[in-house]
Amino acid sequence: MIADCEYAVRMKLTDDQIAARLPKLQGWTRQGNALTRTFAFRSYADAVAFVVRLAFDAEAADHHPDVAWSYRKVTVTWSTHSDGGITDKDFEGATAADRIAASTPQSTAQKS
């Protein structure tokens, strides 16, 4: 689960902080003020399962990604709109998405 950050103060990360952390997230890219990655799954049902599991995880953390879903591909985009960019919560969300995808059978990352 994404860390519970209801009372934590989150600050927008600097470009240098983002650049230092992004290489640790394999397959994720920065697009403006957001982190994004496309996942591909072996079936429609696996893509649905990933989105549902991600939704429950995000709801528990009260931090929600943008999700674009097309048959077996799911693009996840994290940005903390209230802080105007990328925060720790977005990196936590990306890590959670990776964990969920890794436990979904035969998932692979696609280049964004």
N, CA and C atoms as an extended XYZ file, in Angstrom:
336
Properties=species:S:1:pos:R:3:atomname:S:1:resname:S:1:resid:I:1 pbc="F F F"
N         0.836       -1.172        0.000 N   MET     1
C         0.000        0.000        0.000 CA  MET     1
C         0.884        1.239        0.000 C   MET     1
N         0.409        2.265       -0.646 N   ILE     2
C         1.089        3.551       -0.645 CA  ILE     2
C         1.051        4.077        0.783 C   ILE     2
N         2.140        4.713        1.218 N   ALA     3
C         2.214        5.222        2.582 CA  ALA     3
C         1.069        6.187        2.868 C   ALA     3
N         0.503        6.098        4.073 N   ASP     4
C        -0.574        6.996        4.480 CA  ASP     4
C         0.029        8.343        4.825 C   ASP     4
N        -0.320        9.351        4.060 N   CYS     5
C         0.306       10.661        4.204 CA  CYS     5
C        -0.726       11.745        4.484 C   CYS     5
N        -1.838       11.370        5.115 N   GLU     6
C        -2.931       12.310        5.303 CA  GLU     6
C        -2.486       13.582        6.013 C   GLU     6
N        -1.616       13.467        7.013 N   TYR     7
C        -1.233       14.632        7.788 CA  TYR     7
C         0.166       15.129        7.464 C   TYR     7
N         0.854       14.452        6.584 N   ALA     8
C         2.217       14.855        6.233 CA  ALA     8
C         2.179       16.061        5.294 C   ALA     8
N         3.114       16.936        5.472 N   VAL     9
C         3.240       18.073        4.566 CA  VAL     9
C         4.083       17.616        3.385 C   VAL     9
N         3.564       17.787        2.190 N   ARG    10
C         4.281       17.379        0.992 CA  ARG    10
C         4.667       18.614        0.211 C   ARG    10
N         5.878       18.621       -0.236 N   MET    11
C         6.380       19.746       -1.012 CA  MET    11
C         6.728       19.258       -2.409 C   MET    11
N         6.517       20.131       -3.371 N   LYS    12
C         6.918       19.854       -4.744 CA  LYS    12
C         8.429       19.645       -4.762 C   LYS    12
N         8.870       18.574       -5.421 N   LEU    13
C        10.295       18.280       -5.511 CA  LEU    13
C        10.949       19.168       -6.556 C   LEU    13
N        12.229       19.433       -6.362 N   THR    14
C        12.982       20.232       -7.331 CA  THR    14
C        13.339       19.352       -8.527 C   THR    14
N        13.713       19.997       -9.612 N   ASP    15
C        14.152       19.260      -10.804 CA  ASP    15
C        15.321       18.342      -10.466 C   ASP    15
N        16.260       18.807       -9.663 N   ASP    16
C        17.419       17.988       -9.283 CA  ASP    16
C        16.998       16.780       -8.452 C   ASP    16
N        16.051       16.959       -7.536 N   GLN    17
C        15.582       15.840       -6.718 CA  GLN    17
C        14.882       14.797       -7.592 C   GLN    17
N        14.088       15.267       -8.521 N   ILE    18
C        13.386       14.348       -9.425 CA  ILE    18
C        14.386       13.593      -10.299 C   ILE    18
N        15.345       14.307      -10.847 N   ALA    19
C        16.360       13.683      -11.715 CA  ALA    19
C        17.165       12.637      -10.956 C   ALA    19
N        17.408       12.856       -9.683 N   ALA    20
C        18.177       11.902       -8.881 CA  ALA    20
C        17.368       10.643       -8.566 C   ALA    20
N        16.085       10.785       -8.400 N   ARG    21
C        15.244        9.660       -7.997 CA  ARG    21
C        14.669        8.871       -9.173 C   ARG    21
N        14.451        9.517      -10.292 N   LEU    22
C        13.784        8.875      -11.421 CA  LEU    22
C        14.497        7.621      -11.938 C   LEU    22
N        15.832        7.595      -12.016 N   PRO    23
C        16.484        6.375      -12.520 CA  PRO    23
C        16.219        5.129      -11.665 C   PRO    23
N        15.798        5.310      -10.431 N   LYS    24
C        15.488        4.175       -9.559 CA  LYS    24
C        14.141        3.544       -9.903 C   LYS    24
N        13.344        4.246      -10.697 N   LEU    25
C        12.037        3.738      -11.130 CA  LEU    25
C        12.140        3.290      -12.588 C   LEU    25
N        12.430        2.044      -12.776 N   GLN    26
C        12.626        1.509      -14.121 CA  GLN    26
C        11.331        1.619      -14.933 C   GLN    26
N        11.452        2.204      -16.122 N   GLY    27
C        10.317        2.307      -17.022 CA  GLY    27
C         9.499        3.577      -16.876 C   GLY    27
N         9.732        4.337      -15.831 N   TRP    28
C         8.996        5.579      -15.613 CA  TRP    28
C         9.728        6.734      -16.274 C   TRP    28
N         8.955        7.690      -16.787 N   THR    29
C         9.532        8.891      -17.378 CA  THR    29
C         8.857       10.109      -16.768 C   THR    29
N         9.537       11.215      -16.887 N   ARG    30
C         8.952       12.480      -16.462 CA  ARG    30
C         8.360       13.143      -17.693 C   ARG    30
N         7.121       13.555      -17.576 N   GLN    31
C         6.470       14.323      -18.632 CA  GLN    31
C         5.915       15.577      -17.970 C   GLN    31
N         6.688       16.649      -18.072 N   GLY    32
C         6.293       17.892      -17.428 CA  GLY    32
C         6.287       17.750      -15.922 C   GLY    32
N         5.139       17.966      -15.321 N   ASN    33
C         4.997       17.877      -13.869 CA  ASN    33
C         4.400       16.549      -13.427 C   ASN    33
N         4.737       15.480      -14.143 N   ALA    34
C         4.162       14.180      -13.824 CA  ALA    34
C         5.149       13.052      -14.108 C   ALA    34
N         4.920       11.920      -13.426 N   LEU    35
C         5.630       10.674      -13.689 CA  LEU    35
C         4.663        9.772      -14.442 C   LEU    35
N         5.138        9.107      -15.490 N   THR    36
C         4.239        8.258      -16.278 CA  THR    36
C         4.912        6.960      -16.714 C   THR    36
N         4.093        5.939      -16.841 N   ARG    37
C         4.568        4.646      -17.335 CA  ARG    37
C         3.392        3.902      -17.945 C   ARG    37
N         3.649        3.175      -19.016 N   THR    38
C         2.636        2.330      -19.634 CA  THR    38
C         2.970        0.870      -19.345 C   THR    38
N         1.970        0.153      -18.873 N   PHE    39
C         2.088       -1.274      -18.588 CA  PHE    39
C         1.279       -2.044      -19.626 C   PHE    39
N         1.777       -3.194      -20.036 N   ALA    40
C         1.036       -4.073      -20.945 CA  ALA    40
C         0.823       -5.407      -20.234 C   ALA    40
N        -0.360       -5.975      -20.413 N   PHE    41
C        -0.714       -7.208      -19.728 CA  PHE    41
C        -1.103       -8.280      -20.741 C   PHE    41
N        -1.106       -9.519      -20.306 N   ARG    42
C        -1.366      -10.630      -21.229 CA  ARG    42
C        -2.814      -10.688      -21.672 C   ARG    42
N        -3.709      -10.077      -20.887 N   SER    43
C        -5.128      -10.138      -21.245 CA  SER    43
C        -5.857       -8.892      -20.756 C   SER    43
N        -7.029       -8.711      -21.275 N   TYR    44
C        -7.913       -7.636      -20.843 CA  TYR    44
C        -8.205       -7.771      -19.346 C   TYR    44
N        -8.492       -8.990      -18.905 N   ALA    45
C        -8.810       -9.234      -17.495 CA  ALA    45
C        -7.646       -8.862      -16.582 C   ALA    45
N        -6.423       -9.144      -17.013 N   ASP    46
C        -5.259       -8.773      -16.197 CA  ASP    46
C        -5.111       -7.257      -16.104 C   ASP    46
N        -5.398       -6.554      -17.201 N   ALA    47
C        -5.349       -5.089      -17.175 CA  ALA    47
C        -6.400       -4.540      -16.218 C   ALA    47
N        -7.604       -5.112      -16.261 N   VAL    48
C        -8.671       -4.695      -15.351 CA  VAL    48
C        -8.257       -4.951      -13.907 C   VAL    48
N        -7.700       -6.116      -13.641 N   ALA    49
C        -7.277       -6.459      -12.277 CA  ALA    49
C        -6.228       -5.469      -11.767 C   ALA    49
N        -5.288       -5.109      -12.619 N   PHE    50
C        -4.263       -4.133      -12.229 CA  PHE    50
C        -4.901       -2.795      -11.867 C   PHE    50
N        -5.809       -2.307      -12.711 N   VAL    51
C        -6.440       -1.004      -12.461 CA  VAL    51
C        -7.227       -1.039      -11.155 C   VAL    51
N        -7.952       -2.116      -10.918 N   VAL    52
C        -8.739       -2.212       -9.687 CA  VAL    52
C        -7.830       -2.248       -8.461 C   VAL    52
N        -6.791       -3.041       -8.507 N   ARG    53
C        -5.868       -3.111       -7.365 CA  ARG    53
C        -5.187       -1.772       -7.130 C   ARG    53
N        -4.793       -1.104       -8.201 N   LEU    54
C        -4.175        0.218       -8.076 CA  LEU    54
C        -5.169        1.215       -7.482 C   LEU    54
N        -6.422        1.137       -7.906 N   ALA    55
C        -7.440        2.062       -7.395 CA  ALA    55
C        -7.637        1.897       -5.892 C   ALA    55
N        -7.708        0.671       -5.407 N   PHE    56
C        -7.872        0.449       -3.968 CA  PHE    56
C        -6.660        0.947       -3.193 C   PHE    56
N        -5.469        0.716       -3.731 N   ASP    57
C        -4.244        1.174       -3.084 CA  ASP    57
C        -4.211        2.705       -3.035 C   ASP    57
N        -4.547        3.334       -4.147 N   ALA    58
C        -4.545        4.792       -4.216 CA  ALA    58
C        -5.604        5.393       -3.293 C   ALA    58
N        -6.756        4.773       -3.251 N   GLU    59
C        -7.831        5.263       -2.374 CA  GLU    59
C        -7.395        5.202       -0.913 C   GLU    59
N        -6.744        4.127       -0.529 N   ALA    60
C        -6.270        3.989        0.849 CA  ALA    60
C        -5.258        5.069        1.211 C   ALA    60
N        -4.469        5.494        0.214 N   ALA    61
C        -3.452        6.519        0.439 CA  ALA    61
C        -3.993        7.932        0.218 C   ALA    61
N        -5.208        8.027       -0.293 N   ASP    62
C        -5.819        9.320       -0.631 CA  ASP    62
C        -4.946       10.110       -1.603 C   ASP    62
N        -4.393        9.392       -2.569 N   HIS    63
C        -3.601       10.010       -3.642 CA  HIS    63
C        -3.857        9.188       -4.891 C   HIS    63
N        -4.416        9.818       -5.916 N   HIS    64
C        -4.970        9.094       -7.044 CA  HIS    64
C        -4.268        9.456       -8.345 C   HIS    64
N        -3.857        8.450       -9.123 N   PRO    65
C        -3.220        8.719      -10.416 CA  PRO    65
C        -4.264        8.943      -11.501 C   PRO    65
N        -3.814        9.512      -12.599 N   ASP    66
C        -4.607        9.495      -13.819 CA  ASP    66
C        -4.314        8.154      -14.474 C   ASP    66
N        -5.353        7.507      -14.973 N   VAL    67
C        -5.211        6.189      -15.582 CA  VAL    67
C        -5.863        6.220      -16.961 C   VAL    67
N        -5.099        5.833      -17.978 N   ALA    68
C        -5.623        5.676      -19.333 CA  ALA    68
C        -5.520        4.197      -19.675 C   ALA    68
N        -6.621        3.622      -20.077 N   TRP    69
C        -6.691        2.184      -20.236 CA  TRP    69
C        -7.213        1.856      -21.621 C   TRP    69
N        -6.493        1.007      -22.342 N   SER    70
C        -6.888        0.596      -23.673 CA  SER    70
C        -6.606       -0.896      -23.841 C   SER    70
N        -7.628       -1.698      -23.729 N   TYR    71
C        -7.585       -3.149      -23.870 CA  TYR    71
C        -6.576       -3.772      -22.916 C   TYR    71
N        -5.356       -4.087      -23.359 N   ARG    72
C        -4.362       -4.719      -22.489 CA  ARG    72
C        -3.283       -3.756      -22.024 C   ARG    72
N        -3.402       -2.490      -22.339 N   LYS    73
C        -2.403       -1.496      -21.945 CA  LYS    73
C        -3.013       -0.487      -20.981 C   LYS    73
N        -2.225       -0.147      -19.964 N   VAL    74
C        -2.656        0.828      -18.962 CA  VAL    74
C        -1.528        1.829      -18.761 C   VAL    74
N        -1.831        3.108      -18.962 N   THR    75
C        -0.858        4.168      -18.701 CA  THR    75
C        -1.246        4.846      -17.394 C   THR    75
N        -0.275        4.910      -16.486 N   VAL    76
C        -0.480        5.497      -15.164 CA  VAL    76
C         0.339        6.774      -15.093 C   VAL    76
N        -0.288        7.840      -14.640 N   THR    77
C         0.378        9.138      -14.506 CA  THR    77
C         0.145        9.679      -13.108 C   THR    77
N         1.242        9.975      -12.435 N   TRP    78
C         1.192       10.518      -11.076 CA  TRP    78
C         1.651       11.967      -11.080 C   TRP    78
N         0.869       12.820      -10.424 N   SER    79
C         1.238       14.214      -10.195 CA  SER    79
C         0.424       14.717       -9.015 C   SER    79
N         1.041       15.508       -8.168 N   THR    80
C         0.320       16.081       -7.038 CA  THR    80
C        -0.167       17.456       -7.459 C   THR    80
N        -1.365       17.491       -7.999 N   HIS    81
C        -1.914       18.720       -8.564 CA  HIS    81
C        -2.003       19.828       -7.524 C   HIS    81
N        -2.335       19.467       -6.281 N   SER    82
C        -2.481       20.480       -5.234 CA  SER    82
C        -1.159       21.166       -4.910 C   SER    82
N        -0.042       20.505       -5.194 N   ASP    83
C         1.280       21.093       -4.948 CA  ASP    83
C         1.944       21.570       -6.235 C   ASP    83
N         1.271       21.422       -7.355 N   GLY    84
C         1.772       21.946       -8.616 CA  GLY    84
C         2.904       21.167       -9.243 C   GLY    84
N         2.985       19.877       -8.949 N   GLY    85
C         4.046       19.092       -9.570 CA  GLY    85
C         4.263       17.755       -8.898 C   GLY    85
N         5.477       17.271       -8.984 N   ILE    86
C         5.845       15.946       -8.492 CA  ILE    86
C         6.309       16.055       -7.040 C   ILE    86
N         5.749       15.179       -6.200 N   THR    87
C         6.125       15.130       -4.782 CA  THR    87
C         6.537       13.700       -4.417 C   THR    87
N         6.910       13.522       -3.157 N   ASP    88
C         7.216       12.182       -2.659 CA  ASP    88
C         6.047       11.227       -2.884 C   ASP    88
N         4.824       11.739       -2.749 N   LYS    89
C         3.647       10.887       -2.921 CA  LYS    89
C         3.598       10.272       -4.312 C   LYS    89
N         4.074       10.997       -5.306 N   ASP    90
C         4.060       10.472       -6.672 CA  ASP    90
C         5.074        9.345       -6.840 C   ASP    90
N         6.238        9.503       -6.222 N   PHE    91
C         7.221        8.421       -6.269 CA  PHE    91
C         6.719        7.200       -5.500 C   PHE    91
N         6.030        7.427       -4.395 N   GLU    92
C         5.443        6.316       -3.644 CA  GLU    92
C         4.375        5.619       -4.486 C   GLU    92
N         3.566        6.404       -5.191 N   GLY    93
C         2.539        5.828       -6.046 CA  GLY    93
C         3.129        5.029       -7.195 C   GLY    93
N         4.189        5.534       -7.797 N   ALA    94
C         4.851        4.818       -8.894 CA  ALA    94
C         5.426        3.500       -8.398 C   ALA    94
N         6.024        3.517       -7.221 N   THR    95
C         6.570        2.295       -6.632 CA  THR    95
C         5.458        1.285       -6.365 C   THR    95
N         4.330        1.767       -5.861 N   ALA    96
C         3.190        0.882       -5.612 CA  ALA    96
C         2.657        0.295       -6.920 C   ALA    96
N         2.568        1.107       -7.960 N   ALA    97
C         2.098        0.612       -9.264 CA  ALA    97
C         3.029       -0.479       -9.789 C   ALA    97
N         4.329       -0.281       -9.628 N   ASP    98
C         5.292       -1.305      -10.052 CA  ASP    98
C         5.085       -2.607       -9.287 C   ASP    98
N         4.882       -2.495       -7.982 N   ARG    99
C         4.677       -3.679       -7.144 CA  ARG    99
C         3.414       -4.416       -7.580 C   ARG    99
N         2.349       -3.684       -7.811 N   ILE   100
C         1.090       -4.301       -8.236 CA  ILE   100
C         1.250       -4.953       -9.607 C   ILE   100
N         1.901       -4.262      -10.527 N   ALA   101
C         2.112       -4.820      -11.872 CA  ALA   101
C         2.969       -6.078      -11.815 C   ALA   101
N         3.985       -6.080      -10.962 N   ALA   102
C         4.874       -7.239      -10.854 CA  ALA   102
C         4.130       -8.478      -10.368 C   ALA   102
N         3.054       -8.277       -9.618 N   SER   103
C         2.293       -9.419       -9.118 CA  SER   103
C         1.130       -9.786      -10.046 C   SER   103
N         1.023       -9.095      -11.179 N   THR   104
C        -0.002       -9.413      -12.170 CA  THR   104
C         0.651      -10.291      -13.233 C   THR   104
N         0.106      -11.455      -13.518 N   PRO   105
C         0.768      -12.399      -14.428 CA  PRO   105
C         1.174      -11.803      -15.773 C   PRO   105
N         2.405      -12.073      -16.147 N   GLN   106
C         2.963      -11.742      -17.444 CA  GLN   106
C         2.802      -10.277      -17.835 C   GLN   106
N         2.962       -9.391      -16.878 N   SER   107
C         2.903       -7.967      -17.226 CA  SER   107
C         4.270       -7.516      -17.695 C   SER   107
N         4.273       -6.580      -18.610 N   THR   108
C         5.514       -5.988      -19.102 CA  THR   108
C         5.324       -4.492      -19.225 C   THR   108
N         6.397       -3.753      -19.101 N   ALA   109
C         6.316       -2.312      -19.258 CA  ALA   109
C         6.485       -1.963      -20.729 C   ALA   109
N         5.805       -0.939      -21.149 N   GLN   110
C         5.945       -0.411      -22.504 CA  GLN   110
C         6.591        0.953      -22.384 C   GLN   110
N         7.321        1.352      -23.407 N   LYS   111
C         7.887        2.692      -23.406 CA  LYS   111
C         6.762        3.704      -23.545 C   LYS   111
N         6.851        4.748      -22.761 N   SER   112
C         5.813        5.789      -22.788 CA  SER   112
C         5.927        6.617      -24.033 C   SER   112
